[in-house]
Structure formats: structure tokens, C-alpha cells
């Protein structure tokens, strides 16, 4: 077990951080933005995250019920899986898949702790790491990788965010699939609740998605993968690539 910076233990974790932090003012600003984006995920907020996000926001604001994303998981999960950013582990919990190997990766130790407890029946291994930095190759290879509700939180343009794919691809087996979902902010028609949440989340740095479009996401995926399928449900893009 590895202790987080606040002393809480992360069940089944090891301490690899994956890569060396970049230098320079731009890098510092980016790291500050990353820290602001995930600082909201505290033990207190995670205790009602499922109700607020999966129960209400997905259906009412983003107009993509959680069942759509759970269905994506059921179709594309493998028994050898990497969850790149874990939230509370709800999608893996509901997917009904058995795992030979499950690795949970997240920059936030609280998310890792909550998810590891929820998914303890699968004996997951946890790794605390920043997806915007190169990841340790000792994790490889995986048959499936999920990147769900991550991109809309990351700073920068979609092209800059998708560097995470360059860090994840080396961890994927030759026939592996990458799949996930992200909330779009550009080229969409948000309703009242969505506009209100966009304003709050983007002002506070929890979201950084005002320029995230379906076209930019699709283009970035196609530059890196031979087969890409992207579908928009409400304000959410569901994607699969291999």
C-alpha cells in the first residue's frame, strides 16, 4: 500500500508517478490547471458524486444517461483492463465484467481509494500518475483502456489534451481497444442546466472544455488509430478506437 500526501492509504497501490515533470512557465501553469481540475474530488465530494453526476447531470444537463456509458463499457471491456482516471469506479462496478487483471490509474489519491474499495472484489492494482506525462512502461500491455470523463477536465486545446493518447498507446496490446466519453463544449446546444454548469465548472477550472468539439476529438483519434468510431449523445461524445 502507498500513502497519499494526506496520509490516507490507497489499497493495492504502488507509487510510480510515470515520467518526469516538464520544466518552464507554461508547464507550471498547465500543472496548476491540472491540480485545480482534480482538487474538487475530495472524500466529501466523492460521497455524493454518483448522485450528482451519474444520477442527475448526465441525464438532465449532458443529456446522455449513465446507462449509455455503462453500455459502452459492457461492449468493450476486456479481462485485462486499464482504467485511465477512475472517478468512483461506477462504470466498472456496473459493467458486470470479471477481470484477470485490473489497474486503476488516477492523479487523485481519493479517487483511487474510493474506487479500489468499491472494486475490491476484482483485487485491483492502483497507480497514481498524471496522464499528461509519459507513463511507466511496466504497466503494459492491456487489452482494453478506458478514458472516460477525463478530456473535458484537462487544460489546453483538444490537440494538446490528446497527448494522453500518445502516453496510453504504448501500454496497449496490438489488438487492444481504447474507449471512453467526454463532455463537449464547442458546437453543441446546451440547455439551461448545462449552461449553468458549464459556467461554474469552467470558471473554477474543474472543466476546460469550451473549445472541445466533436470534429477535433475525431480528428485526433483518427491521427493515432486505424479504426475510430465516435458517437454523440446529447453533449457527450462516446468513442472507440483501435
SVG drawing of the C-alpha trace seen along z (x, -y; Angstrom):
<svg xmlns="http://www.w3.org/2000/svg" viewBox="-33 -32 45 46">
<polyline fill="none" stroke="black" stroke-width="0.4" points="0.0,0.0 1.1,-3.6 0.2,-6.5 -1.2,-9.6 0.2,-13.1 -2.5,-13.4 -1.6,-10.0 -4.6,-8.0 -3.8,-4.6 -4.6,-3.6 -5.4,0.1 -3.4,2.2 -1.4,-0.8 2.2,-1.3 3.9,-4.7 5.1,-5.0 4.4,-8.5 5.2,-7.8 7.6,-10.2 9.5,-13.4 7.6,-16.7 8.3,-19.2 10.0,-22.4 9.2,-26.1 6.5,-28.6 4.0,-27.0 4.4,-23.6 3.9,-25.1 0.7,-26.8 -0.5,-23.6 0.3,-21.6 -1.6,-24.3 -4.6,-23.9 -4.5,-20.1 -4.3,-20.5 -7.3,-22.8 -9.3,-20.4 -9.0,-17.5 -8.9,-19.3 -12.7,-19.1 -12.5,-15.4 -12.3,-15.1 -13.7,-12.4 -16.7,-14.6 -17.5,-15.4 -16.9,-11.8 -19.6,-10.7 -22.3,-12.3 -20.6,-12.3 -22.6,-9.4 -25.9,-11.0 -24.9,-14.5 -23.1,-13.4 -24.4,-9.9 -27.9,-10.4 -28.6,-14.0 -26.1,-15.8 -25.7,-13.0 -29.4,-12.8 -30.6,-16.4 -27.7,-18.6 -25.5,-16.5 -28.5,-14.5 -26.5,-11.3 -27.9,-8.9 -25.3,-6.9 -26.7,-3.7 -25.3,-4.7 -21.8,-4.8 -22.2,-1.6 -23.3,0.0 -20.1,-1.3 -18.1,0.5 -20.1,3.7 -19.3,3.8 -15.6,3.1 -14.2,4.1 -11.6,6.9 -10.4,9.1 -7.1,7.3 -8.1,3.6 -6.6,0.2 -9.0,-2.4 -7.2,-5.7 -8.9,-8.1 -11.4,-6.3 -13.9,-8.7 -15.7,-6.5 -15.4,-3.2 -19.1,-3.2 -18.8,-2.2 -16.6,0.8 -18.8,1.8 -22.0,1.8 -20.4,3.4 -20.6,6.9 -17.3,8.0 -14.8,10.3 -11.2,9.3 -7.9,11.3 -6.1,8.0 -7.5,4.6 -5.3,1.5 -6.8,-1.8 -4.8,-4.9 -5.5,-8.4 -3.8,-11.6 -6.1,-11.9 -5.5,-9.6 -9.0,-10.0 -10.5,-8.7 -8.1,-5.7 -9.1,-4.9 -12.8,-5.2 -12.7,-3.1 -10.3,-0.5 -12.7,0.1 -15.7,0.3 -13.9,2.7 -12.1,4.7 -13.7,8.0 -11.5,7.6 -8.3,7.1 -7.3,4.0 -3.8,2.5 -3.7,-1.3 -1.2,-3.6 -1.1,-7.4 0.0,-9.2 -0.6,-12.2 -1.9,-11.3 -0.3,-14.4 3.1,-13.0 4.7,-9.8 3.6,-6.7 5.8,-3.9 6.0,-1.1 6.0,1.6 2.2,1.3 1.9,2.8 0.3,4.5 -3.5,4.1 -6.3,5.5 -8.6,2.6 -8.1,-1.0 -10.9,-3.4 -10.5,-7.2 -13.9,-8.4 -14.8,-11.9 -11.2,-13.0 -10.6,-15.1 -13.1,-17.8 -11.2,-18.4 -7.7,-18.7 -6.3,-22.1 -5.5,-23.3 -6.9,-22.7 -8.2,-19.3 -4.9,-18.7 -3.0,-19.4 -5.2,-17.2 -4.9,-14.2 -1.2,-13.8 -2.7,-11.5 -3.4,-9.1 0.3,-9.1 1.1,-8.1 -1.6,-5.4 -0.9,-3.8 2.4,-2.2 0.5,-0.4 -1.9,1.2 -1.6,4.7 -1.6,4.9 -5.3,5.7 -6.4,3.6 -9.3,1.1 -9.4,-2.3 -12.8,-3.7 -14.4,-6.4 -16.5,-9.5 -16.1,-13.2 -18.4,-16.2 -18.2,-18.6 -18.3,-22.4 -18.0,-23.7 -20.5,-23.1 -23.2,-21.9 -26.5,-23.3 -26.6,-23.2 -29.9,-23.5 -30.3,-25.8 -28.9,-23.4 -25.9,-22.6 -25.1,-26.3 -25.2,-26.9 -22.9,-24.0 -20.5,-25.0 -20.2,-28.5 -19.5,-27.3 -17.1,-24.5 -15.1,-26.3 -14.8,-29.4 -13.5,-27.2 -11.2,-25.2 -13.0,-21.9 -13.8,-21.8 -11.6,-23.2 -13.9,-22.3 -15.2,-25.5 -13.2,-24.7 -13.7,-20.9 -15.5,-19.9 -16.6,-16.6 -14.6,-17.3 -11.4,-18.0 -11.8,-14.8 -12.5,-12.7 -9.5,-14.1 -7.2,-13.5 -8.3,-9.9 -8.0,-9.2 -4.5,-10.5 -3.5,-7.8 -5.7,-4.8 -6.7,-2.9 -10.3,-2.3 -12.3,-5.0 -16.0,-5.2 -17.3,-8.4 -21.0,-8.9 -22.6,-12.0 -25.3,-11.6 -26.5,-14.9 -23.4,-16.9 -21.3,-13.7 -19.0,-12.1 -18.7,-8.3 -15.6,-6.9 -13.9,-3.7 -10.5,-3.4 -8.2,-0.5"/>
</svg>
